[in-house]
Each structure stands twice: as C-alpha cells, then as structure tokens.
Amino acid sequence: MSLLEIIVVGLIWGGLMIYFLMPFNLELQAMPNIAFSQVFKRNSLKLIFHKKAFLALVMVVVTLYYFWQFYGSIQVYQTIHGEDGFTIVNPKEHAIYYMIGTCIYSILIYILLVLRRTYKELAITK
C-alpha cells in the first residue's frame, strides 16, 4: 500500500475505533481527593466494559485476520504461478508488520482516550 492509502485507512479505522470505544454515557463523576492512578484504572475499565467495546474488539480481530489471509493468499498465488524466486520479501513478513502496526495503533488510541477521560474527570474535581 502507498503512504496515502495507509493514512486514509488509518484515519477511517481510527475514527471507528474511537466511536466504538467511547461509551454512550459521558457523565463524569466528580470525586474530591482521588489519585490519578485510581481515576485512570476506573476509566480504563469503563472504556473496556461497555456495549460498544465488543465491536471494537471484533473490528481488531477481523482486521488482523484479513491481513493474515490477504498476505497468505499472495504467497499461495506466487507458489501456484511459479513466482517464488522473484520476491525479495516474504509476504507473511508484510502481514506481521501490518498486524503489529494495527495493534500498536489500537492500543495508542485506547490509551489516549483513557487519558483524555481521566484528565476531564480530574479537571471537574479541582
């Protein structure tokens, strides 16, 4: 994929992840004298255990499965058509790179959403 394609797919995929990870209920609880770590833990659990978070997990699993199957089919195509010796990089390596990148991107989105919600909640208490 070209860089522009990766950026566009990343923006769309990231937007869907943000939509799926944000709960419908955006009410923040104001609790005085609470530590950052406690608020962070509570918000991380809130973002994981709600209805739409399951869809985010399904989206990640389907994306990872798609990458593995797509690049696996390229390897099968090359074997069937006698193009094994012409490739410099194994297509499965590309699949692994895309899968690792997708996991890192989804974890980064999750952590940023938890931090955003935590800072909002701490701002209310002060």
N, C-alpha and C positions, 0 to 999 in steps of 0.2 A: 504494500500500500504506500501511496505517496504521503508526504507530510500533511498536506491539506486534507486528505481523506481521513487520516488519523485524528486530526484536530476536530473536524466536523463530527465524526463518530464519537469522539471523546466528549464533546460538548453535549450532544444529544443523550448519550449514555449517562453522563454525569448528572444532567438535569433530571432524568428518570430516577436515578439513584437518590437524589435529593428529595424528589417528590415521594418516593416510596419510604424513605427513612424518617421523614417529618411526620409526627403524629397529627391527627386531626385536632386534638385538644391542645391548644397552645397556651393554656393557663400556666403561669409560672407561680411557684409557691414562694412566698417571702418568709424566710426563717432567719431571725437575727442570730448572730454569733455562731455561724456554721462554717466549717473549714472548706477550703476549695476542693480538697480531695473527696470529702463526703458528697458535695454537690456534684462533682464530676462523676463519681460512681453511680449516684442516683439517676443522673441524666443519661449516662451511657446505658443503663438498664431500661430506662423509659424509651429510648430510641430503638432498642432491640426488641422489646416485648410489647409490641402493639400490632394491630391487624395488618397494616401495610408492609411491615418489615419482612414478612414472609415472602412477599412479592419481590422485594429487593434480593433476598437470598435465591429465589428461583431465577431471577434475571442473571445473577452472577454465575450460577451453576450452568444455565443454558449457554451463556456466553463462553465459558470455559470449555464446555462440551463442543460447541460449534468450532472454536479454534482448533481443538484437537482433531475433530473429524475432518475439517477442511484441509488442514495440512497433511493429515494422514492420507486423504484421497489424492493429493498431489503426488505423494510418494508412490502410491499404487499406480497412478496414471503413468508416471515415469518408468516404473518397472514393466508395465504392460507394453508400452510403446518403445522400449529399448533405449531410454534416455538416462539410464542410471549413471553412466560415466560423465555426463555433461554438466552435472550440477556440482558446484563448489561447496555449497552449504546444504546440509540435510534439512528438508522441510520441517521435520519434527523439532529442530532447534528453533526455527521461527515460531512454531506453536508454543514452545516453552517460554520464549521471550515475551510473546503477546500475553500468555496466561499469567506470568509473573507481573507484567506491567498492569494488567487488569486488576489483579489482587491488590497491588500497591495503591493503585488509583482509588479503588473502592474503600480501602482502609483509610486512606488520606481524607476522602470525602466524609467518612463516618466520624473520624476524629475531629475534623473541622466543625461538623455540625454539633457534636457534643460540646466542644469548646465554646462555640457561639451561644448555645443554650445556657451553658454554665455561667458565662460572663453576663448574660442578660439577667439571670436569676440572682447573681451576686450584686449586680447594679441595683436591683429592686430593694435588696435588703439594706443597702447602705444609704 
